[in-house]
Amino acid sequence: MRMRRITLVAAVLLGVAASVGGLTTSASATIQPAKFAARDDGFGATLLLAEQNARQTIQGDYGPCTNLIIYADGQFSDGTWWADISGECTAFH
């Protein structure tokens, strides 16, 4: 009889621990930062530098960002380049 009571108490404690752990997991899984579409630009002496600067700028302003796409670029009359970028970002600052 004593062994059965110990087993029953252990089972109840395990069930309580599992339900508390489940609540913690589900609560943390539902809290997610908002994502939004962001755009930014970059400039440089070459097109490659302008694109790299655009990537760094969007990450610095709105990051972390994913799905980055250069959607426009061009050259100024002085020979420097510009690039516009967009992405899905989650700002934490």
N, CA, C and O atoms as a CHARMM CRD file, in Angstrom:
* protein
*
  372
    1    1 MET  N      0.81600  -1.18900   0.00000 PROA 1      0.00000
    2    1 MET  CA     0.00000   0.00000   0.00000 PROA 1      0.00000
    3    1 MET  C      0.86300   1.25800   0.00000 PROA 1      0.00000
    4    1 MET  O      0.56300   2.22800  -0.69600 PROA 1      0.00000
    5    2 ARG  N      1.93300   1.23300   0.78300 PROA 2      0.00000
    6    2 ARG  CA     2.81000   2.39500   0.86200 PROA 2      0.00000
    7    2 ARG  C      3.45300   2.69500  -0.49700 PROA 2      0.00000
    8    2 ARG  O      3.56700   3.85900  -0.88200 PROA 2      0.00000
    9    3 MET  N      3.86800   1.66900  -1.21500 PROA 3      0.00000
   10    3 MET  CA     4.49000   1.84800  -2.53300 PROA 3      0.00000
   11    3 MET  C      3.49800   2.43800  -3.52400 PROA 3      0.00000
   12    3 MET  O      3.87200   3.25900  -4.36200 PROA 3      0.00000
   13    4 ARG  N      2.25500   2.03500  -3.43800 PROA 4      0.00000
   14    4 ARG  CA     1.23600   2.55900  -4.34100 PROA 4      0.00000
   15    4 ARG  C      1.01200   4.05100  -4.07800 PROA 4      0.00000
   16    4 ARG  O      0.83300   4.82500  -5.01800 PROA 4      0.00000
   17    5 ARG  N      1.02100   4.45100  -2.81400 PROA 5      0.00000
   18    5 ARG  CA     0.81500   5.84500  -2.44900 PROA 5      0.00000
   19    5 ARG  C      1.98200   6.70100  -2.95800 PROA 5      0.00000
   20    5 ARG  O      1.76300   7.80500  -3.45800 PROA 5      0.00000
   21    6 ILE  N      3.21000   6.20800  -2.83700 PROA 6      0.00000
   22    6 ILE  CA     4.38700   6.93900  -3.33200 PROA 6      0.00000
   23    6 ILE  C      4.31000   7.09000  -4.84600 PROA 6      0.00000
   24    6 ILE  O      4.61600   8.15300  -5.38600 PROA 6      0.00000
   25    7 THR  N      3.90400   6.03100  -5.52300 PROA 7      0.00000
   26    7 THR  CA     3.76400   6.07600  -6.97600 PROA 7      0.00000
   27    7 THR  C      2.69700   7.08500  -7.39600 PROA 7      0.00000
   28    7 THR  O      2.88100   7.82300  -8.36300 PROA 7      0.00000
   29    8 LEU  N      1.59000   7.11400  -6.67200 PROA 8      0.00000
   30    8 LEU  CA     0.50800   8.04000  -6.96500 PROA 8      0.00000
   31    8 LEU  C      0.96300   9.48500  -6.75500 PROA 8      0.00000
   32    8 LEU  O      0.67300  10.34400  -7.58700 PROA 8      0.00000
   33    9 VAL  N      1.67000   9.76600  -5.65800 PROA 9      0.00000
   34    9 VAL  CA     2.17100  11.11300  -5.38700 PROA 9      0.00000
   35    9 VAL  C      3.16200  11.52400  -6.47100 PROA 9      0.00000
   36    9 VAL  O      3.12800  12.66000  -6.94400 PROA 9      0.00000
   37   10 ALA  N      4.03400  10.61600  -6.86200 PROA 10     0.00000
   38   10 ALA  CA     5.00800  10.91800  -7.91100 PROA 10     0.00000
   39   10 ALA  C      4.30400  11.22600  -9.22900 PROA 10     0.00000
   40   10 ALA  O      4.70800  12.14100  -9.94600 PROA 10     0.00000
   41   11 ALA  N      3.28000  10.48900  -9.54500 PROA 11     0.00000
   42   11 ALA  CA     2.53600  10.71500 -10.78600 PROA 11     0.00000
   43   11 ALA  C      1.84100  12.06700 -10.75900 PROA 11     0.00000
   44   11 ALA  O      1.82200  12.77200 -11.76800 PROA 11     0.00000
   45   12 VAL  N      1.27100  12.43600  -9.62500 PROA 12     0.00000
   46   12 VAL  CA     0.60300  13.73600  -9.51100 PROA 12     0.00000
   47   12 VAL  C      1.61700  14.86200  -9.65200 PROA 12     0.00000
   48   12 VAL  O      1.36500  15.83200 -10.36700 PROA 12     0.00000
   49   13 LEU  N      2.75700  14.74900  -8.98400 PROA 13     0.00000
   50   13 LEU  CA     3.79300  15.77300  -9.08800 PROA 13     0.00000
   51   13 LEU  C      4.31800  15.90400 -10.51500 PROA 13     0.00000
   52   13 LEU  O      4.57700  17.00900 -10.99000 PROA 13     0.00000
   53   14 LEU  N      4.47000  14.78000 -11.18800 PROA 14     0.00000
   54   14 LEU  CA     4.91900  14.80900 -12.58100 PROA 14     0.00000
   55   14 LEU  C      3.88600  15.49800 -13.46100 PROA 14     0.00000
   56   14 LEU  O      4.24200  16.27200 -14.35000 PROA 14     0.00000
   57   15 GLY  N      2.60400  15.22000 -13.21800 PROA 15     0.00000
   58   15 GLY  CA     1.53900  15.85500 -13.99200 PROA 15     0.00000
   59   15 GLY  C      1.50100  17.35200 -13.78700 PROA 15     0.00000
   60   15 GLY  O      1.29700  18.10400 -14.74100 PROA 15     0.00000
   61   16 VAL  N      1.69900  17.80600 -12.53500 PROA 16     0.00000
   62   16 VAL  CA     1.72200  19.24300 -12.24200 PROA 16     0.00000
   63   16 VAL  C      2.92300  19.89200 -12.92200 PROA 16     0.00000
   64   16 VAL  O      2.79100  20.95600 -13.52700 PROA 16     0.00000
   65   17 ALA  N      4.08400  19.26700 -12.83000 PROA 17     0.00000
   66   17 ALA  CA     5.27800  19.81300 -13.46600 PROA 17     0.00000
   67   17 ALA  C      5.10700  19.90800 -14.97800 PROA 17     0.00000
   68   17 ALA  O      5.52500  20.88700 -15.59600 PROA 17     0.00000
   69   18 ALA  N      4.49300  18.89300 -15.56700 PROA 18     0.00000
   70   18 ALA  CA     4.28600  18.89900 -17.02100 PROA 18     0.00000
   71   18 ALA  C      3.31300  19.99800 -17.42700 PROA 18     0.00000
   72   18 ALA  O      3.51500  20.66000 -18.44500 PROA 18     0.00000
   73   19 SER  N      2.25700  20.19800 -16.63600 PROA 19     0.00000
   74   19 SER  CA     1.28800  21.22500 -17.01200 PROA 19     0.00000
   75   19 SER  C      1.87600  22.61800 -16.83800 PROA 19     0.00000
   76   19 SER  O      1.61000  23.50100 -17.65300 PROA 19     0.00000
   77   20 VAL  N      2.67500  22.83300 -15.78500 PROA 20     0.00000
   78   20 VAL  CA     3.32700  24.13200 -15.60800 PROA 20     0.00000
   79   20 VAL  C      4.32900  24.37000 -16.73200 PROA 20     0.00000
   80   20 VAL  O      4.39200  25.46900 -17.28200 PROA 20     0.00000
   81   21 GLY  N      5.10900  23.35600 -17.07500 PROA 21     0.00000
   82   21 GLY  CA     6.05700  23.48100 -18.18100 PROA 21     0.00000
   83   21 GLY  C      5.34600  23.75800 -19.48400 PROA 21     0.00000
   84   21 GLY  O      5.83400  24.53700 -20.30200 PROA 21     0.00000
   85   22 GLY  N      4.19600  23.13200 -19.69300 PROA 22     0.00000
   86   22 GLY  CA     3.42300  23.35600 -20.90700 PROA 22     0.00000
   87   22 GLY  C      2.90500  24.77700 -20.99200 PROA 22     0.00000
   88   22 GLY  O      2.87700  25.36400 -22.07400 PROA 22     0.00000
   89   23 LEU  N      2.49300  25.34100 -19.85800 PROA 23     0.00000
   90   23 LEU  CA     2.01800  26.71500 -19.85000 PROA 23     0.00000
   91   23 LEU  C      3.14800  27.68200 -20.17600 PROA 23     0.00000
   92   23 LEU  O      2.94600  28.65500 -20.90100 PROA 23     0.00000
   93   24 THR  N      4.31200  27.42300 -19.65300 PROA 24     0.00000
   94   24 THR  CA     5.44800  28.29000 -19.91700 PROA 24     0.00000
   95   24 THR  C      5.81500  28.24400 -21.39400 PROA 24     0.00000
   96   24 THR  O      6.07600  29.28100 -22.00500 PROA 24     0.00000
   97   25 THR  N      5.83500  27.06100 -21.96000 PROA 25     0.00000
   98   25 THR  CA     6.19400  26.91100 -23.36500 PROA 25     0.00000
   99   25 THR  C      5.17200  27.58900 -24.27200 PROA 25     0.00000
  100   25 THR  O      5.54600  28.29900 -25.20600 PROA 25     0.00000
  101   26 SER  N      3.89200  27.37600 -24.00400 PROA 26     0.00000
  102   26 SER  CA     2.88600  27.95300 -24.88000 PROA 26     0.00000
  103   26 SER  C      2.84000  29.47200 -24.74700 PROA 26     0.00000
  104   26 SER  O      2.57300  30.16800 -25.72700 PROA 26     0.00000
  105   27 ALA  N      3.09400  29.99200 -23.55500 PROA 27     0.00000
  106   27 ALA  CA     3.08000  31.44600 -23.37900 PROA 27     0.00000
  107   27 ALA  C      4.24000  32.09200 -24.12900 PROA 27     0.00000
  108   27 ALA  O      4.06100  33.13200 -24.76300 PROA 27     0.00000
  109   28 SER  N      5.41000  31.49600 -24.06500 PROA 28     0.00000
  110   28 SER  CA     6.54600  32.08400 -24.76600 PROA 28     0.00000
  111   28 SER  C      6.42600  31.91700 -26.26700 PROA 28     0.00000
  112   28 SER  O      6.97400  32.72600 -27.01500 PROA 28     0.00000
  113   29 ALA  N      5.73500  30.90700 -26.72600 PROA 29     0.00000
  114   29 ALA  CA     5.57900  30.67800 -28.15500 PROA 29     0.00000
  115   29 ALA  C      4.61100  31.68400 -28.77800 PROA 29     0.00000
  116   29 ALA  O      4.70400  31.95800 -29.97500 PROA 29     0.00000
  117   30 THR  N      3.69000  32.23700 -27.99700 PROA 30     0.00000
  118   30 THR  CA     2.71200  33.15800 -28.56200 PROA 30     0.00000
  119   30 THR  C      3.23100  34.59100 -28.63300 PROA 30     0.00000
  120   30 THR  O      2.67900  35.40300 -29.37500 PROA 30     0.00000
  121   31 ILE  N      4.27400  34.91800 -27.88200 PROA 31     0.00000
  122   31 ILE  CA     4.81000  36.27200 -27.90600 PROA 31     0.00000
  123   31 ILE  C      5.88500  36.35400 -28.98100 PROA 31     0.00000
  124   31 ILE  O      6.96700  35.78500 -28.83700 PROA 31     0.00000
  125   32 GLN  N      5.57600  37.06800 -30.06000 PROA 32     0.00000
  126   32 GLN  CA     6.52100  37.24200 -31.15300 PROA 32     0.00000
  127   32 GLN  C      6.54500  38.71400 -31.54300 PROA 32     0.00000
  128   32 GLN  O      5.50500  39.37100 -31.58400 PROA 32     0.00000
  129   33 PRO  N      7.72700  39.22300 -31.82500 PROA 33     0.00000
  130   33 PRO  CA     7.79200  40.62500 -32.24200 PROA 33     0.00000
  131   33 PRO  C      7.09600  40.84700 -33.57700 PROA 33     0.00000
  132   33 PRO  O      7.04400  39.95300 -34.42200 PROA 33     0.00000
  133   34 ALA  N      6.56900  42.03400 -33.75300 PROA 34     0.00000
  134   34 ALA  CA     5.87000  42.37000 -34.99200 PROA 34     0.00000
  135   34 ALA  C      6.85800  42.50000 -36.14100 PROA 34     0.00000
  136   34 ALA  O      7.95500  43.03300 -35.97300 PROA 34     0.00000
  137   35 LYS  N      6.46500  42.01200 -37.29700 PROA 35     0.00000
  138   35 LYS  CA     7.28300  42.14400 -38.50400 PROA 35     0.00000
  139   35 LYS  C      6.61500  43.14900 -39.42800 PROA 35     0.00000
  140   35 LYS  O      5.39000  43.25900 -39.47100 PROA 35     0.00000
  141   36 PHE  N      7.43700  43.87100 -40.15800 PROA 36     0.00000
  142   36 PHE  CA     6.91000  44.87200 -41.07000 PROA 36     0.00000
  143   36 PHE  C      7.84500  45.01300 -42.26000 PROA 36     0.00000
  144   36 PHE  O      9.01800  44.64600 -42.18900 PROA 36     0.00000
  145   37 ALA  N      7.32000  45.54200 -43.34100 PROA 37     0.00000
  146   37 ALA  CA     8.12600  45.78900 -44.53800 PROA 37     0.00000
  147   37 ALA  C      8.85900  47.11500 -44.36200 PROA 37     0.00000
  148   37 ALA  O      8.26900  48.11400 -43.95000 PROA 37     0.00000
  149   38 ALA  N     10.14000  47.10900 -44.67600 PROA 38     0.00000
  150   38 ALA  CA    10.95000  48.32600 -44.54500 PROA 38     0.00000
  151   38 ALA  C     11.72000  48.56800 -45.83800 PROA 38     0.00000
  152   38 ALA  O     12.01100  47.63900 -46.59200 PROA 38     0.00000
  153   39 ARG  N     12.03900  49.82400 -46.07200 PROA 39     0.00000
  154   39 ARG  CA    12.84000  50.20400 -47.23400 PROA 39     0.00000
  155   39 ARG  C     13.95300  51.12900 -46.77400 PROA 39     0.00000
  156   39 ARG  O     13.78700  51.88800 -45.81900 PROA 39     0.00000
  157   40 ASP  N     15.07400  51.06400 -47.44800 PROA 40     0.00000
  158   40 ASP  CA    16.19500  51.94900 -47.14400 PROA 40     0.00000
  159   40 ASP  C     17.05500  52.07900 -48.38200 PROA 40     0.00000
  160   40 ASP  O     16.77500  51.45500 -49.40600 PROA 40     0.00000
  161   41 ASP  N     18.08600  52.87300 -48.29800 PROA 41     0.00000
  162   41 ASP  CA    18.95700  53.07000 -49.46200 PROA 41     0.00000
  163   41 ASP  C     20.41300  53.11700 -49.03400 PROA 41     0.00000
  164   41 ASP  O     20.73700  53.27200 -47.85700 PROA 41     0.00000
  165   42 GLY  N     21.27700  52.97900 -50.02700 PROA 42     0.00000
  166   42 GLY  CA    22.70500  53.03900 -49.78700 PROA 42     0.00000
  167   42 GLY  C     23.39900  53.70100 -50.96500 PROA 42     0.00000
  168   42 GLY  O     22.87700  53.72800 -52.08000 PROA 42     0.00000
  169   43 PHE  N     24.57600  54.23000 -50.69900 PROA 43     0.00000
  170   43 PHE  CA    25.32500  54.95100 -51.72100 PROA 43     0.00000
  171   43 PHE  C     26.76000  54.46900 -51.72100 PROA 43     0.00000
  172   43 PHE  O     27.26900  54.03900 -50.68600 PROA 43     0.00000
  173   44 GLY  N     27.42400  54.53600 -52.87100 PROA 44     0.00000
  174   44 GLY  CA    28.81800  54.11700 -52.94000 PROA 44     0.00000
  175   44 GLY  C     29.46700  54.46000 -54.25900 PROA 44     0.00000
  176   44 GLY  O     28.80400  54.87200 -55.21200 PROA 44     0.00000
  177   45 ALA  N     30.78700  54.28200 -54.30000 PROA 45     0.00000
  178   45 ALA  CA    31.56400  54.57900 -55.50300 PROA 45     0.00000
  179   45 ALA  C     31.27100  53.58300 -56.62300 PROA 45     0.00000
  180   45 ALA  O     31.44100  53.89900 -57.80100 PROA 45     0.00000
  181   46 THR  N     30.82600  52.36600 -56.25000 PROA 46     0.00000
  182   46 THR  CA    30.44100  51.34800 -57.23500 PROA 46     0.00000
  183   46 THR  C     29.05600  50.83200 -56.88200 PROA 46     0.00000
  184   46 THR  O     28.55900  51.07700 -55.78200 PROA 46     0.00000
  185   47 LEU  N     28.43800  50.12600 -57.80200 PROA 47     0.00000
  186   47 LEU  CA    27.12300  49.54400 -57.53400 PROA 47     0.00000
  187   47 LEU  C     27.20800  48.53700 -56.39400 PROA 47     0.00000
  188   47 LEU  O     26.31900  48.48600 -55.54500 PROA 47     0.00000
  189   48 LEU  N     28.26600  47.74100 -56.36900 PROA 48     0.00000
  190   48 LEU  CA    28.43000  46.75600 -55.30100 PROA 48     0.00000
  191   48 LEU  C     28.50700  47.43200 -53.93100 PROA 48     0.00000
  192   48 LEU  O     27.88300  46.96700 -52.97700 PROA 48     0.00000
  193   49 LEU  N     29.26100  48.51600 -53.82700 PROA 49     0.00000
  194   49 LEU  CA    29.35300  49.24500 -52.55700 PROA 49     0.00000
  195   49 LEU  C     28.01700  49.86900 -52.17200 PROA 49     0.00000
  196   49 LEU  O     27.66200  49.87700 -50.99300 PROA 49     0.00000
  197   50 ALA  N     27.27700  50.38600 -53.12800 PROA 50     0.00000
  198   50 ALA  CA    25.96400  50.97000 -52.84700 PROA 50     0.00000
  199   50 ALA  C     25.01400  49.89900 -52.31000 PROA 50     0.00000
  200   50 ALA  O     24.26700  50.15200 -51.36500 PROA 50     0.00000
  201   51 GLU  N     25.03700  48.70500 -52.90700 PROA 51     0.00000
  202   51 GLU  CA    24.18200  47.60900 -52.43300 PROA 51     0.00000
  203   51 GLU  C     24.59300  47.16100 -51.03500 PROA 51     0.00000
  204   51 GLU  O     23.73400  46.92100 -50.18600 PROA 51     0.00000
  205   52 GLN  N     25.90700  47.04500 -50.78300 PROA 52     0.00000
  206   52 GLN  CA    26.37900  46.65700 -49.45100 PROA 52     0.00000
  207   52 GLN  C     25.98000  47.69900 -48.40900 PROA 52     0.00000
  208   52 GLN  O     25.55400  47.35100 -47.30800 PROA 52     0.00000
  209   53 ASN  N     26.11700  48.96400 -48.75500 PROA 53     0.00000
  210   53 ASN  CA    25.72000  50.02500 -47.82600 PROA 53     0.00000
  211   53 ASN  C     24.21900  50.00900 -47.55900 PROA 53     0.00000
  212   53 ASN  O     23.78500  50.27300 -46.43800 PROA 53     0.00000
  213   54 ALA  N     23.42600  49.70100 -48.58000 PROA 54     0.00000
  214   54 ALA  CA    21.98000  49.60900 -48.39700 PROA 54     0.00000
  215   54 ALA  C     21.64100  48.47100 -47.42900 PROA 54     0.00000
  216   54 ALA  O     20.78600  48.63200 -46.55800 PROA 54     0.00000
  217   55 ARG  N     22.30800  47.32200 -47.57800 PROA 55     0.00000
  218   55 ARG  CA    22.07600  46.19100 -46.66900 PROA 55     0.00000
  219   55 ARG  C     22.45400  46.55100 -45.23000 PROA 55     0.00000
  220   55 ARG  O     21.72300  46.23000 -44.29300 PROA 55     0.00000
  221   56 GLN  N     23.58400  47.21200 -45.06000 PROA 56     0.00000
  222   56 GLN  CA    24.01700  47.60600 -43.71900 PROA 56     0.00000
  223   56 GLN  C     23.07600  48.65000 -43.11600 PROA 56     0.00000
  224   56 GLN  O     22.78300  48.60800 -41.92100 PROA 56     0.00000
  225   57 THR  N     22.61200  49.56900 -43.93000 PROA 57     0.00000
  226   57 THR  CA    21.73500  50.63100 -43.44400 PROA 57     0.00000
  227   57 THR  C     20.39900  50.07600 -42.97200 PROA 57     0.00000
  228   57 THR  O     19.92600  50.44300 -41.89700 PROA 57     0.00000
  229   58 ILE  N     19.78000  49.19200 -43.76300 PROA 58     0.00000
  230   58 ILE  CA    18.48100  48.65300 -43.36900 PROA 58     0.00000
  231   58 ILE  C     18.60600  47.79600 -42.10100 PROA 58     0.00000
  232   58 ILE  O     17.72200  47.81900 -41.24400 PROA 58     0.00000
  233   59 GLN  N     19.70400  47.04200 -41.98600 PROA 59     0.00000
  234   59 GLN  CA    19.91200  46.24200 -40.77900 PROA 59     0.00000
  235   59 GLN  C     20.13000  47.14900 -39.56900 PROA 59     0.00000
  236   59 GLN  O     19.63700  46.86000 -38.47800 PROA 59     0.00000
  237   60 GLY  N     20.85800  48.23000 -39.75600 PROA 60     0.00000
  238   60 GLY  CA    21.11200  49.16300 -38.66300 PROA 60     0.00000
  239   60 GLY  C     19.87900  49.95000 -38.24700 PROA 60     0.00000
  240   60 GLY  O     19.68200  50.21500 -37.06100 PROA 60     0.00000
  241   61 ASP  N     19.04800  50.32600 -39.21200 PROA 61     0.00000
  242   61 ASP  CA    17.85900  51.12500 -38.91300 PROA 61     0.00000
  243   61 ASP  C     16.68900  50.29100 -38.41000 PROA 61     0.00000
  244   61 ASP  O     15.97500  50.72000 -37.50300 PROA 61     0.00000
  245   62 TYR  N     16.47900  49.10800 -38.98100 PROA 62     0.00000
  246   62 TYR  CA    15.26700  48.34300 -38.70700 PROA 62     0.00000
  247   62 TYR  C     15.52000  46.88800 -38.30800 PROA 62     0.00000
  248   62 TYR  O     14.57200  46.15600 -38.02400 PROA 62     0.00000
  249   63 GLY  N     16.78000  46.46200 -38.28300 PROA 63     0.00000
  250   63 GLY  CA    17.11800  45.05500 -38.14400 PROA 63     0.00000
  251   63 GLY  C     16.72200  44.42600 -36.83400 PROA 63     0.00000
  252   63 GLY  O     16.46200  45.11100 -35.84500 PROA 63     0.00000
  253   64 PRO  N     16.68100  43.11600 -36.84500 PROA 64     0.00000
  254   64 PRO  CA    17.11800  42.22100 -37.90900 PROA 64     0.00000
  255   64 PRO  C     16.09100  42.12700 -39.04700 PROA 64     0.00000
  256   64 PRO  O     14.88200  42.15000 -38.82000 PROA 64     0.00000
  257   65 CYS  N     16.60300  42.02300 -40.25600 PROA 65     0.00000
  258   65 CYS  CA    15.76300  41.95800 -41.44900 PROA 65     0.00000
  259   65 CYS  C     16.08800  40.70700 -42.26400 PROA 65     0.00000
  260   65 CYS  O     17.23200  40.25400 -42.30300 PROA 65     0.00000
  261   66 THR  N     15.07000  40.16500 -42.90600 PROA 66     0.00000
  262   66 THR  CA    15.23300  39.00800 -43.78200 PROA 66     0.00000
  263   66 THR  C     14.58800  39.31100 -45.13000 PROA 66     0.00000
  264   66 THR  O     13.93100  40.33900 -45.29600 PROA 66     0.00000
  265   67 ASN  N     14.77800  38.42000 -46.08000 PROA 67     0.00000
  266   67 ASN  CA    14.20200  38.54900 -47.43100 PROA 67     0.00000
  267   67 ASN  C     14.56900  39.89700 -48.06500 PROA 67     0.00000
  268   67 ASN  O     13.71700  40.57900 -48.63400 PROA 67     0.00000
  269   68 LEU  N     15.83500  40.26300 -47.95900 PROA 68     0.00000
  270   68 LEU  CA    16.28700  41.53500 -48.51900 PROA 68     0.00000
  271   68 LEU  C     16.35100  41.47100 -50.04400 PROA 68     0.00000
  272   68 LEU  O     16.86900  40.51800 -50.62400 PROA 68     0.00000
  273   69 ILE  N     15.81200  42.51100 -50.67200 PROA 69     0.00000
  274   69 ILE  CA    15.77900  42.57700 -52.13500 PROA 69     0.00000
  275   69 ILE  C     16.18100  43.98900 -52.56400 PROA 69     0.00000
  276   69 ILE  O     15.61200  44.97500 -52.09700 PROA 69     0.00000
  277   70 ILE  N     17.16200  44.07100 -53.45500 PROA 70     0.00000
  278   70 ILE  CA    17.49800  45.35100 -54.09400 PROA 70     0.00000
  279   70 ILE  C     16.45100  45.55300 -55.18500 PROA 70     0.00000
  280   70 ILE  O     16.42200  44.80400 -56.16100 PROA 70     0.00000
  281   71 TYR  N     15.59700  46.55400 -55.02900 PROA 71     0.00000
  282   71 TYR  CA    14.51700  46.73000 -56.00300 PROA 71     0.00000
  283   71 TYR  C     14.77000  47.87500 -56.97400 PROA 71     0.00000
  284   71 TYR  O     14.03000  48.02500 -57.94600 PROA 71     0.00000
  285   72 ALA  N     15.79100  48.68200 -56.73600 PROA 72     0.00000
  286   72 ALA  CA    16.13000  49.74800 -57.68700 PROA 72     0.00000
  287   72 ALA  C     17.57200  50.17000 -57.44900 PROA 72     0.00000
  288   72 ALA  O     18.07200  50.11000 -56.32600 PROA 72     0.00000
  289   73 ASP  N     18.22500  50.59300 -58.50700 PROA 73     0.00000
  290   73 ASP  CA    19.58200  51.13100 -58.38600 PROA 73     0.00000
  291   73 ASP  C     19.85300  52.03600 -59.57300 PROA 73     0.00000
  292   73 ASP  O     19.12700  52.02700 -60.56700 PROA 73     0.00000
  293   74 GLY  N     20.89900  52.80600 -59.44800 PROA 74     0.00000
  294   74 GLY  CA    21.24100  53.70900 -60.53800 PROA 74     0.00000
  295   74 GLY  C     22.53000  54.45200 -60.25500 PROA 74     0.00000
  296   74 GLY  O     23.15000  54.29700 -59.20300 PROA 74     0.00000
  297   75 GLN  N     22.91300  55.26600 -61.23100 PROA 75     0.00000
  298   75 GLN  CA    24.16000  56.00200 -61.13100 PROA 75     0.00000
  299   75 GLN  C     23.87900  57.50000 -61.22100 PROA 75     0.00000
  300   75 GLN  O     23.10200  57.95600 -62.05900 PROA 75     0.00000
  301   76 PHE  N     24.53700  58.25700 -60.32500 PROA 76     0.00000
  302   76 PHE  CA    24.43000  59.71300 -60.35200 PROA 76     0.00000
  303   76 PHE  C     25.34600  60.27500 -61.43500 PROA 76     0.00000
  304   76 PHE  O     26.21200  59.57000 -61.95400 PROA 76     0.00000
  305   77 SER  N     25.15200  61.51800 -61.76400 PROA 77     0.00000
  306   77 SER  CA    25.96800  62.16100 -62.80500 PROA 77     0.00000
  307   77 SER  C     27.43900  62.29000 -62.39600 PROA 77     0.00000
  308   77 SER  O     28.30400  62.42400 -63.26200 PROA 77     0.00000
  309   78 ASP  N     27.73400  62.25200 -61.10200 PROA 78     0.00000
  310   78 ASP  CA    29.12800  62.32700 -60.65500 PROA 78     0.00000
  311   78 ASP  C     29.83200  60.96600 -60.67000 PROA 78     0.00000
  312   78 ASP  O     31.00600  60.87200 -60.31200 PROA 78     0.00000
  313   79 GLY  N     29.12200  59.91700 -61.08200 PROA 79     0.00000
  314   79 GLY  CA    29.71500  58.58700 -61.19400 PROA 79     0.00000
  315   79 GLY  C     29.47100  57.68200 -59.99800 PROA 79     0.00000
  316   79 GLY  O     29.77400  56.49100 -60.06100 PROA 79     0.00000
  317   80 THR  N     28.92900  58.21800 -58.90900 PROA 80     0.00000
  318   80 THR  CA    28.61900  57.37200 -57.75300 PROA 80     0.00000
  319   80 THR  C     27.29200  56.65400 -57.98000 PROA 80     0.00000
  320   80 THR  O     26.51700  57.00600 -58.87000 PROA 80     0.00000
  321   81 TRP  N     27.05300  55.64000 -57.15400 PROA 81     0.00000
  322   81 TRP  CA    25.87900  54.79300 -57.33700 PROA 81     0.00000
  323   81 TRP  C     24.95500  54.86600 -56.13300 PROA 81     0.00000
  324   81 TRP  O     25.37800  55.22200 -55.03300 PROA 81     0.00000
  325   82 TRP  N     23.67900  54.52300 -56.35200 PROA 82     0.00000
  326   82 TRP  CA    22.69500  54.39800 -55.29100 PROA 82     0.00000
  327   82 TRP  C     21.96300  53.07300 -55.46700 PROA 82     0.00000
  328   82 TRP  O     21.86300  52.55300 -56.57800 PROA 82     0.00000
  329   83 ALA  N     21.45300  52.53100 -54.35900 PROA 83     0.00000
  330   83 ALA  CA    20.66800  51.29500 -54.40700 PROA 83     0.00000
  331   83 ALA  C     19.57200  51.37700 -53.34700 PROA 83     0.00000
  332   83 ALA  O     19.83100  51.77200 -52.21100 PROA 83     0.00000
  333   84 ASP  N     18.35500  51.00300 -53.72000 PROA 84     0.00000
  334   84 ASP  CA    17.23600  50.93700 -52.79100 PROA 84     0.00000
  335   84 ASP  C     16.95100  49.47600 -52.46000 PROA 84     0.00000
  336   84 ASP  O     16.96100  48.61700 -53.34100 PROA 84     0.00000
  337   85 ILE  N     16.69800  49.20600 -51.18500 PROA 85     0.00000
  338   85 ILE  CA    16.50400  47.84400 -50.70200 PROA 85     0.00000
  339   85 ILE  C     15.21500  47.76300 -49.89200 PROA 85     0.00000
  340   85 ILE  O     14.79200  48.74200 -49.27700 PROA 85     0.00000
  341   86 SER  N     14.60100  46.59200 -49.89800 PROA 86     0.00000
  342   86 SER  CA    13.43000  46.35300 -49.05000 PROA 86     0.00000
  343   86 SER  C     13.59600  44.99600 -48.37900 PROA 86     0.00000
  344   86 SER  O     14.34500  44.14100 -48.85100 PROA 86     0.00000
  345   87 GLY  N     12.89500  44.81600 -47.28700 PROA 87     0.00000
  346   87 GLY  CA    12.96600  43.54900 -46.57000 PROA 87     0.00000
  347   87 GLY  C     11.92000  43.47900 -45.48000 PROA 87     0.00000
  348   87 GLY  O     11.23100  44.45700 -45.18800 PROA 87     0.00000
  349   88 GLU  N     11.81500  42.31200 -44.88700 PROA 88     0.00000
  350   88 GLU  CA    10.90100  42.08500 -43.76700 PROA 88     0.00000
  351   88 GLU  C     11.70900  42.22100 -42.48400 PROA 88     0.00000
  352   88 GLU  O     12.64800  41.45800 -42.25200 PROA 88     0.00000
  353   89 CYS  N     11.34300  43.19300 -41.64900 PROA 89     0.00000
  354   89 CYS  CA    12.17300  43.53500 -40.49300 PROA 89     0.00000
  355   89 CYS  C     11.40400  43.41200 -39.17800 PROA 89     0.00000
  356   89 CYS  O     10.17400  43.39700 -39.14500 PROA 89     0.00000
  357   90 THR  N     12.16600  43.32700 -38.11800 PROA 90     0.00000
  358   90 THR  CA    11.64700  43.27900 -36.76500 PROA 90     0.00000
  359   90 THR  C     12.49800  44.22500 -35.93000 PROA 90     0.00000
  360   90 THR  O     13.59900  43.85800 -35.51800 PROA 90     0.00000
  361   91 ALA  N     12.01800  45.41600 -35.67600 PROA 91     0.00000
  362   91 ALA  CA    12.80700  46.40000 -34.92900 PROA 91     0.00000
  363   91 ALA  C     12.69700  46.13300 -33.43600 PROA 91     0.00000
  364   91 ALA  O     11.59800  45.97800 -32.90300 PROA 91     0.00000
  365   92 PHE  N     13.84100  46.07900 -32.76400 PROA 92     0.00000
  366   92 PHE  CA    13.86300  45.89800 -31.31700 PROA 92     0.00000
  367   92 PHE  C     14.27700  47.16800 -30.59900 PROA 92     0.00000
  368   92 PHE  O     14.28900  47.19000 -29.36800 PROA 92     0.00000
  369   93 HSD  N     14.61700  48.22600 -31.32000 PROA 93     0.00000
  370   93 HSD  CA    15.05400  49.46500 -30.66700 PROA 93     0.00000
  371   93 HSD  C     14.05400  50.57100 -30.86300 PROA 93     0.00000
  372   93 HSD  O     14.26200  51.68400 -30.38000 PROA 93     0.00000
